[in-house]
Structures are given as structure tokens and as C-alpha cells.
Amino acid sequence: MKIFSLSYFKELSKFLPLLMGFLISFSFAYYAITTSLNERTIDWKVYDLYNRYYPQTTAVKNIIIIDIDDQSLEALGQWPWPRYRLAEALRLILDGRPSAVLVDILLAEKDRSSLVNIEDLFATEFGIQLNLKEIPEALKDNDAYFAKVIKNTPVILPSVLTQHKVYKEALCYDRFFKQENHNQHNYYKKLNGDKKLNLDKTQYQGIICPLNSFSENSAGIGFINATIDADGLLRRTSIIKQYKDKLLPSLSLAGLMVLLGADLEIDHDSLGNVVKLNNYQIPVDNEGNALINFRGKGRHYQTIPILKLLSGTIPSQYFMGKVVLLGATASALNDIVNTHLDPVFPNIESHATLIDNVLNNDVLRIPIWFELLEMMIIFVFGTLLSILIFKKGASFYNFFVISLLSFLIISPAILLYNFQIYFSPFLSVVSLLTVYIVVSALKYYTTEKHLVSVLNSISKANLSIIDSMATVAELRDSETGGHIIRTRLYVKALIEHLQTKQKYKDQINDDYIKFLCAAAPLHDIGKVGIPDHILLKPGKLTEDEFVIMRTHAALGGDILRQTIQKVGPNPYLKIAIEIANYHHEKWDGKGYPLGLKGEAIPLSARVMAIADVFDALINKRIYKKAVSLDDTFDYIKQGAGTHFDPNVVEAFFEIKKDLLYIAKTIDD
């Protein structure tokens, strides 16, 4: 008796869609729980998209930045300046009795421009004794003057944690943790046995501190180590780190402690870790990072050039009760960071922004249980979706998918905009789309249905695939959603007009128009494989970069061919392959990737070529300005017979008004 007969395996194959849905959901769920959000670059890109439209709170008005800008540097001479100049700037600020002064300039070495140091240099290096007896002692030592200016004041100085051992660190280490004078606060705490934070991933070997005389007279010290994500953007800032058995504050946190007169306390609420400062709370992740709520592009806070301050035109009382930050934006000093809102964001402003966030109580946060919840959503809803696709009709589970995806996309915006809580929907959406596509395809593959029903279902599924792939291409490219819509409408207008001509009567029918218009958004799908530094480059590409950029046409064709191998013959994807692969071919054979010539180029690609070029010329992009309509039409006219199919160019000018209406109606 044959136990495992062919009919038995056929019966089991009916459950293949359900099994695949379960396996896909399990795989995505496993990835979600084992991979921290901090390690997922694409999730952070989605965060940038949501955060770009975050309704900003008005910035705190009592934050002032004293800026060492290009003009000040040019007027006052090369960097570093003599320390008495920085001391004089601080004196002018401190005379106004500010609440806190944060200095974002590392002062770890002696000022060699001090006369006392010059005297020692000449004595040791050249054996020459300089006669400086006539000069008052107060003018000989710039460092001593600086220490005198900041003594018994709310000045907080920076330090840097390093992976290298620091020479003579013992003195620095002792001073760093023994805050006994000037009402300094106990913000260097020993780690207890049940650590709430996981701060020991980076084992620092040393601390670079200010000069001992400076740290002894300062109100506090805070590290200025930056936290840069894998894609080079600053989104989070580390406000607390571990060094040996101590917790250290950042410069901004140390400034807040002086400002609020508070000791720090590490606590844990329902959403995760928090650093408490009296009634203020700063949510942090397990590595001690706070998610910065940027107010917009840089230069968002009141900024005073240091040259203006030193000129004496700013009254001292102007700084009364204010939080003052002294830092540099001068190009030569390169103290800038890259954010999703501003590629040249002043680093000093990142400290100001965190202080602003804390005082406004709107520091953003990601729940500590985010990965667990994400795993549950992926597995539970992925499995449920698989069951619904397996048992229910298409209309029911399509409605379920649309509702669920809408909820997953909209709810993060509601949480972020109303409660300062971010939940990335990316992995959940991708997993559910994957389950939907794969299980749907398998269901119709393994289920016995009439041919017409199968073709209709595949058509609907493939339209969803095309829309999803077009969305992916749009997110990866620097082009806008407007470009996708406009080019589709240009193509529709052109192909419908060509249908009226005798030459194309047999070639163009209603189905061809429908397939072409649906596939048009995928013309640049190959750009998903182009590296970000080339695809998103704001300037002109190098020759090597342009060679790589040109591969997107062939890559797009390959991607769609692989798709068609999985889903089977499909008229939408067939035309999509023609468009993606050949829309950069030229009528005279000088295009790419294959150098096709004349009517050897598919009609769909010839129509797409002129629509794509037209929209690219008349619209502004990050790498170019918009070209005037007159110059654009001249270019297309001159390209007839060389770049473009002359018949398509003729049709283009015949419906010129319709195309202009589309261009003006659909904005970026």
C-alpha cells in the first residue's frame, strides 16, 4: 500500500500558502526581536520621513549661542586664540549672571602664547632668559586668568572619552569624580548591581579633560562624544556614559544639572529608561542615548558672533538668567554634524536643542519594548493574514490588508505628533506586504480555478506589486511623487494620441494603453540598486559615478525579469521591463544599455523616454535647476531623429497644451 501517493502530496500542497505565510512571519519576527532598531538604517530613514513633518514646538527663548563664526575668526586671527580672549568673552557673559554657561571647546593643553610659557620655552630650548619682570604677573599667565574668570561661576567645560590611554590620567580621573567645590552636584554616580542601562558596550580607555586648574574652578565637566548613526546622521545624542565604574554626564546634561540645581537619577518607567533631574525627565535608550527633537534646520536659536560680544556692544544684563553656549561654526573648525533636516548642522546647536527639549518636556523616545511589540505584530498579524488569504475571498482579505497597513502607517504619526513616541512601521509593513504577495500568489498557484479567475487575481496582485515597487523606487530616489504621477499622465496622453494615427492602429489597443500606464511608474525601479552617495548626490556626478548610475536601466530590467520568473507571464511586467530597460536608448543608437536603434527600441520605451526627459528638464532637482519651457521644447525638437522617435516628437507637439496642463497641475 502506498502511503505517500501523488494525491496525498497534492492535498498537502493546498496548505503550502499557509505554511509559507507562517514561515515568512516567523522569519521577520525573529529578525525584529534579534536586531535592534539602532542597527536598522532603513527604519531610521522612515523615522526621518515622519520627523520631517513633526509639528515643532517654539524654541526656548532664554538659550543663547555665542558663535565663533567665520567673520570672527577672520577678524581676530588664527585658531586657537590666546586663552585670555576666551576668558574675556566669558567674563562679559558672566557679568550678566547667566544661569549656566556651556563651553564646547576642549581646553586640554596649556596656552603656549602665555608669556610664562614663552619664557620657559626660550629657557629650555635656546638657553635664553627673557626679562619679563616689568610685566605684571596677571598678564603673564593666560591660563591662570582663565581659571580666575570661571571660578565660582556656572561654567561647564567639555571632556572627551577616548579608546586610548591618557598620559597622567590619574589626576584628571580624580578631579573628574571629586566635585567638592562651587556647589557642584553629585552627578558622577557609581553603578549599582542592578544596572538599568547597558553602557559598557564601549570600553573607554581614557578621559581627555580640561587643564586641572580649569576643572578645579568649573561648575562641572561633561563629555562631548557624538553619537552618529550608521548612515552618518545625528539623530540621537549620548547624555550618559560609563567609564570604569562611574556614570558620566554629557556637556548638555551637566549644563542642565547646574541650571536646575539637580543631581541625576536613573529610573525606569513603562516606556523605558529615564534620567531624572528634579521634575524633569530625559528618556534614554539602553545605551544612554536621547532622541533629539530638532526644531528645524541649524541657526534656530538666538546666535551672537563672538566678535560682536568682544566689541562691547552687548550689555551684560542681556545674559541674566539665560543659558549660554560658547561654540564654533566657522568652516575652518569643522564643528558640524549632518542631520536629516540640515547637512551642516552646528554641533553646538545639538547641545542647545537637547536642553531646549528637556525644558519643553518634548524629548522624543522609542519604547524599550518596541522590538517585542514589533515581533508580536509581525507574527500575529502575519499568521492571521495568511489564514484569511487561505480561507477567505480576495475582497475580504484585501480590505483587511488595506485597513491594517493604513493603521500601521498612520498610528506612528499619531504617537509621534501627540505623545513624542516613535514606533517604526517599516518592518511590519514590509513583512505583511511580503506575506500578502507570497501567500496570495501561492494560493492562486495551488488552487484549482478557471483560467479567467486566475488571470484576474494575478492582475490585481501584480498591480499591488507595481504600486509597492514604485513606492520603493520613489523613497530611494531623489525624485518626487509628482514626477511619478506626471510621467504616467504624459505617457497616457501620448499613447492615446498615437492610437489615433493610422501607423499605430494595429499596435496600440486599449489593453496596451492600460498596461503601459500601469507600468510607467517603474521606469526607474533599477535605482533601488544604486548607492545612496551616488543616487542622492546634490552635485554633478563624476565619470565613474555616472557609469554606475547608468546601470540602473539594465538593473531595472533584471529586477522585473526576476519578478516575472516568479509570478509567471504578465503583460504589465512585460511592458515594465521594456520601459525600465530601454527608456534611455536613443533613436540614433547612441543610448544605453544596449545601443538599440530606431524601431528596434520598444514603442513603450520610446514614449517613456520623451515623457521622462520632459519632466526632468522643467522641474528642479537637488542636482540641477529647472530648465525653461522654451529651452525644453527646443531641446526635444532638436532631439527628433537623434534622441527621440520623430513620430513621438510630432505627437508630443500636437498635444503640447495637454502636457503643459499636466505639468502645471501636478506639483512636487
Rosetta blueprint (number, residue, H / E / L):
1 M L
2 K L
3 I L
4 F L
5 S L
6 L H
7 S H
8 Y H
9 F H
10 K H
11 E H
12 L H
13 S H
14 K L
15 F L
16 L H
17 P H
18 L H
19 L H
20 M H
21 G H
22 F H
23 L H
24 I H
25 S H
26 F H
27 S H
28 F H
29 A H
30 Y H
31 Y H
32 A H
33 I H
34 T H
35 T L
36 S L
37 L H
38 N H
39 E H
40 R L
41 T H
42 I H
43 D H
44 W H
45 K H
46 V H
47 Y H
48 D H
49 L H
50 Y H
51 N H
52 R H
53 Y L
54 Y L
55 P L
56 Q L
57 T L
58 T L
59 A L
60 V L
61 K L
62 N L
63 I E
64 I E
65 I E
66 I E
67 D E
68 I E
69 D L
70 D H
71 Q H
72 S H
73 L H
74 E H
75 A H
76 L H
77 G L
78 Q L
79 W L
80 P L
81 W L
82 P L
83 R H
84 Y H
85 R H
86 L H
87 A H
88 E H
89 A H
90 L H
91 R H
92 L H
93 I H
94 L H
95 D L
96 G L
97 R L
98 P L
99 S L
100 A E
101 V E
102 L E
103 V E
104 D L
105 I L
106 L L
107 L L
108 A L
109 E L
110 K L
111 D L
112 R L
113 S L
114 S L
115 L H
116 V H
117 N H
118 I H
119 E H
120 D H
121 L H
122 F H
123 A H
124 T H
125 E H
126 F H
127 G L
128 I L
129 Q L
130 L L
131 N L
132 L L
133 K L
134 E L
135 I L
136 P L
137 E H
138 A H
139 L H
140 K H
141 D L
142 N H
143 D H
144 A H
145 Y H
146 F H
147 A H
148 K H
149 V H
150 I H
151 K L
152 N L
153 T L
154 P L
155 V E
156 I E
157 L E
158 P E
159 S E
160 V E
161 L E
162 T E
163 Q L
164 H L
165 K L
166 V L
167 Y L
168 K L
169 E H
170 A H
171 L H
172 C H
173 Y H
174 D H
175 R H
176 F H
177 F H
178 K L
179 Q L
180 E L
181 N L
182 H L
183 N L
184 Q L
185 H L
186 N L
187 Y L
188 Y L
189 K L
190 K E
191 L L
192 N L
193 G L
194 D L
195 K L
196 K L
197 L L
198 N L
199 L L
200 D L
201 K L
202 T L
203 Q L
204 Y L
205 Q L
206 G E
207 I E
208 I E
209 C L
210 P L
211 L L
212 N H
213 S H
214 F H
215 S H
216 E H
217 N H
218 S L
219 A L
220 G E
221 I E
222 G E
223 F E
224 I L
225 N L
226 A L
227 T L
228 I L
229 D L
230 A L
231 D L
232 G L
233 L L
234 L L
235 R L
236 R E
237 T E
238 S E
239 I L
240 I E
241 K E
242 Q E
243 Y E
244 K L
245 D L
246 K E
247 L E
248 L E
249 P E
250 S E
251 L H
252 S H
253 L H
254 A H
255 G H
256 L H
257 M H
258 V H
259 L H
260 L H
261 G L
262 A L
263 D L
264 L E
265 E E
266 I E
267 D E
268 H E
269 D E
270 S L
271 L L
272 G E
273 N E
274 V E
275 V E
276 K E
277 L E
278 N L
279 N L
280 Y E
281 Q E
282 I E
283 P E
284 V E
285 D L
286 N L
287 E L
288 G L
289 N E
290 A E
291 L E
292 I L
293 N L
294 F L
295 R L
296 G L
297 K L
298 G L
299 R L
300 H L
301 Y L
302 Q E
303 T E
304 I E
305 P E
306 I H
307 L H
308 K H
309 L H
310 L H
311 S L
312 G L
313 T L
314 I L
315 P L
316 S H
317 Q H
318 Y H
319 F H
320 M L
321 G L
322 K L
323 V E
324 V E
325 L E
326 L E
327 G E
328 A E
329 T L
330 A L
331 S H
332 A H
333 L H
334 N L
335 D L
336 I E
337 V E
338 N L
339 T L
340 H L
341 L L
342 D L
343 P L
344 V L
345 F E
346 P E
347 N H
348 I H
349 E H
350 S H
351 H H
352 A H
353 T H
354 L H
355 I H
356 D H
357 N H
358 V H
359 L H
360 N H
361 N L
362 D L
363 V L
364 L E
365 R E
366 I L
367 P L
368 I L
369 W L
370 F H
371 E H
372 L H
373 L H
374 E H
375 M H
376 M H
377 I H
378 I H
379 F H
380 V H
381 F H
382 G H
383 T H
384 L H
385 L H
386 S H
387 I H
388 L H
389 I H
390 F H
391 K H
392 K L
393 G L
394 A H
395 S H
396 F H
397 Y H
398 N H
399 F H
400 F H
401 V H
402 I H
403 S H
404 L H
405 L H
406 S H
407 F H
408 L H
409 I H
410 I H
411 S H
412 P H
413 A H
414 I H
415 L H
416 L H
417 Y H
418 N H
419 F H
420 Q L
421 I E
422 Y L
423 F L
424 S L
425 P L
426 F H
427 L H
428 S H
429 V H
430 V H
431 S H
432 L H
433 L H
434 T H
435 V H
436 Y H
437 I H
438 V H
439 V H
440 S H
441 A H
442 L H
443 K H
444 Y H
445 Y H
446 T H
447 T L
448 E L
449 K L
450 H L
451 L H
452 V H
453 S H
454 V H
455 L H
456 N H
457 S H
458 I H
459 S H
460 K H
461 A H
462 N H
463 L H
464 S H
465 I H
466 I H
467 D H
468 S H
469 M H
470 A H
471 T H
472 V H
473 A H
474 E H
475 L H
476 R H
477 D L
478 S L
479 E L
480 T L
481 G H
482 G H
483 H H
484 I H
485 I H
486 R H
487 T H
488 R H
489 L H
490 Y H
491 V H
492 K H
493 A H
494 L H
495 I H
496 E H
497 H H
498 L H
499 Q H
500 T L
501 K L
502 Q H
503 K H
504 Y H
505 K L
506 D L
507 Q L
508 I L
509 N L
510 D H
511 D H
512 Y H
513 I H
514 K H
515 F H
516 L H
517 C H
518 A H
519 A H
520 A H
521 P H
522 L H
523 H L
524 D L
525 I H
526 G H
527 K H
528 V H
529 G H
530 I L
531 P L
532 D H
533 H H
534 I H
535 L H
536 L L
537 K L
538 P L
539 G L
540 K L
541 L L
542 T L
543 E H
544 D H
545 E H
546 F H
547 V H
548 I H
549 M H
550 R H
551 T H
552 H H
553 A H
554 A H
555 L H
556 G H
557 G H
558 D H
559 I H
560 L H
561 R H
562 Q H
563 T H
564 I H
565 Q H
566 K H
567 V H
568 G L
569 P L
570 N L
571 P H
572 Y H
573 L H
574 K H
575 I H
576 A H
577 I H
578 E H
579 I H
580 A H
581 N H
582 Y H
583 H L
584 H L
585 E L
586 K L
587 W L
588 D L
589 G L
590 K L
591 G L
592 Y L
593 P L
594 L L
595 G L
596 L L
597 K L
598 G H
599 E H
600 A H
601 I L
602 P L
603 L H
604 S H
605 A H
606 R H
607 V H
608 M H
609 A H
610 I H
611 A H
612 D H
613 V H
614 F H
615 D H
616 A H
617 L H
618 I H
619 N L
620 K L
621 R E
622 I L
623 Y L
624 K E
625 K L
626 A L
627 V L
628 S L
629 L H
630 D H
631 D H
632 T H
633 F H
634 D H
635 Y H
636 I H
637 K H
638 Q H
639 G L
640 A E
641 G L
642 T L
643 H L
644 F E
645 D L
646 P H
647 N H
648 V H
649 V H
650 E H
651 A H
652 F H
653 F H
654 E H
655 I L
656 K H
657 K H
658 D H
659 L H
660 L H
661 Y H
662 I H
663 A H
664 K H
665 T H
666 I L
667 D L
668 D L
